[in-house]
Amino acid sequence: MSGLVIIGTQWGDEGKGKIVDIISREAQVVARYQGGNNAGHTVVDGDKKYILHLIPSGILHENCLCFIGNGVVVDPEALEKEILEMESVGFASVRDRLKIADGAHLVLPYHRLLDAAQEKLRGKGKIGTTGRGIGCTYGDKATRLGLRLGDLRYPDLVRQKIRAMADFYEPMFQNVYHEPLPSAEAMAEEVLKVADLVVPMLVDGVTWINEQVDAGKRILIEGAQGVLLDIDHGTYPYVTSSNPSTGGVCTGLGLSPKKVGRVMGVTKAYTTRVGEGPFPTEFEAKFGEKIRTIGAEFGATTGRPRRCGWFDAVAVRRSVLVGGMDEIVLTKIDVLDQLETVKIAVAYRIEGKELSVFPSYLNADTPVEVVYEEMPGWQAPVGDCMTYEQLPLNARRYIERIEELLKVPVSVVSVGADRNGTIIRKASFF
């Protein structure tokens, strides 16, 4: 099997971008299957930092083809900006190496406006979205109102569809949200500006990706967010609007489950989440601020501060069940270097019952008593460690306890933000 799937096992922000970048050295195709520019993958190469939102991280390697599948929602302005930024720093072949499924849906300014208006109306009950209009785009996709990238080939069709969308939205904005709405004509012309850039990169996504698999190419499959933000399996309603879990790979790319290979779960050595929603192992404010500062825990897309907490084996066990993880990448263990002790959540007590797996139904205000195991910290820098054996003994014991609790081996340990700060415990990824 030539495919390797990278899945976030927490609430996103696990460091998938760095791992995808490293594995891309061995890959021939890197494919993105869901989400939109609400995600941010940060890759550090020496003194250079690249932040990607839509384009797969494999674009940093000249030998890689990159693919955006039909399960992704694409903001054309954001895509254009990202392509131009990559070209400006020396990646001249971006347009030649990037393929986009013509069935992927377009994020329009209407969607961003609706996203902001809905969050404002929710008030204290807000979801905590990025404001990028991603969920609203998936909503229009589900109600068959959306535009697809393939529509850009037909300007009159774009104008017709946007007019129909405006007719649908205008009463809502006028009577419910009390916000002005741009004209359909202005919206259509804005969207069509990027047609010349985007249309040459469009392909029949299902045919293209299956041809790559059937040719035996080494394919790395990446998504955004994490399993605990999956709209079906996450902490609903505080979730994203798509399926970051393994099932989203098949629908988001048009691949049969028979063609999906190994699944690698990326897991932070502690826990973070952005936005609202339940978070049983969250630190108290002062300590959370300390870890946030050490770990630079601010969103790559929005800059929002991330909430931080202890490693939650209860939550990650759910992700392992849903995602079918074959191996784990443990990231940012260096952030814990200074701590005298470290904790791992091994169970929850809810309404008198002890749970070892995160429950499918958990409200943000549900009382949860977390059962912790406490371990001695290593209180030594791990950033210069090149092999697993060079890690401090207590760091290895921490990693090995996580392996025991998840019943999944840790194949990669990230000990710093740079590409070189990575301990790989296997000969090859494919």
CORURFEN-V474080 format. One line per field, one symbol per residue. ss: DSSP state (H for helix, E for strand, L for the rest). Layout:
ss->???
This chain:
ss->LLEEEEEELLLLLLLHHHHHHHHLLLLLEEEELLELLLLLEEEEELLEEEEELLLLHHHHLLLLEEEELLLEEEEHHHHHHHHHHHHHLLLLLHHHHEEEELLLEEELHHHHHHHHHHHHHHHHHLLLLLLLLHHHHHHHHHLLLLLEHHHHHLHHHHHHHHHHHHHHHHHHHHHHHLLLLLLHHHHHHHHHLLHHHHHHHEELHHHHHHHHHHLLLLEEEELLLLHHHLLLLLLLLLLLLLLLLLHHHHHHHLLLHHHLLEEEEEEELLEEELLLLLLLLELLHHHHHHHHHHLLLELLLLLLELEEELEEHHHHHHHHHHHLLLEEEEELHHHHLLLLEEEEEEEEEELLEEELLLLLLLLLLLLLEEEEEEEELLLLLLLLLLLHHHLLHHHHHHHHHHHHHHLLLEEEEELLLELLLEEELLLLLL
